[in-house]
Amino acid sequence: MSKTLVLATGNRGKVDELASMLSPLNINVVPQSEFNVGEVAETGTTFVENAIIKARHAAKITSMPAIADDSGLEVDGLNGAPGVYSARYSGDDASDQQNIDKLMHELGDNPVRSARFWCVLVFMRHSEDPTPLICSASWEGEITLKQHGEGGFGYDPVFFIPELNCTSAQLSKSQKNAISHRAQALAKLLDALKLKGGL
């Protein structure tokens, strides 16, 4: 029998990635939008704070276990920006392309282009869970001078992985799901869930 948990995000890309990673474990991931859960203000200043806020909100509204992802891009040449503001770097309703455009403009010809994607996953059994599981992971890369690739979402077309000699957007879905920051964080979370006795 499959277990169901609510995913506290409206980002279709994140829903698809996490659902495909969890499906072999017979875990059904349902986006919070299917329960009419509205977005909650991400008032935290860290990925951890924002993920906890989102997971607690979704668990409270749905009365179901919830998993929340807060992730973003940290660019060394921009002192860690866009960081927690990655999704809204060029405005609250910014498109992926608008965010990429701003990133490329801000970075310009800065030679310091090392960067990493961060992902923090929080799992809460219920909204009052005093010990939520928190797992994080990063994925190292560099910011390209031009966009490459059609896959993925967010900053994937400008995130270059040196050891693979391509951007994240040039990877197949299965390749990305095996090595990304989200995949690494999810592997840690699944190990922690098993130690805790599952959902």
MOWO-V699537 format. One record per helix or strand. SS is the DSSP state (2 for helix, 1 for strand). FROM is the first residue (numbers start at 1). TO is the last residue. If there is no record, write none. Layout:
BEGIN
ss=SS from=FROM to=TO
ss=SS from=FROM to=TO
END
This chain:
BEGIN
ss=1 from=3 to=7
ss=2 from=12 to=25
ss=1 from=27 to=31
ss=2 from=32 to=35
ss=2 from=47 to=62
ss=1 from=66 to=75
ss=2 from=76 to=78
ss=1 from=82 to=82
ss=2 from=83 to=88
ss=2 from=96 to=107
ss=1 from=114 to=124
ss=1 from=133 to=143
ss=2 from=156 to=158
ss=1 from=159 to=161
ss=1 from=166 to=167
ss=2 from=168 to=170
ss=2 from=173 to=179
ss=2 from=181 to=196
END
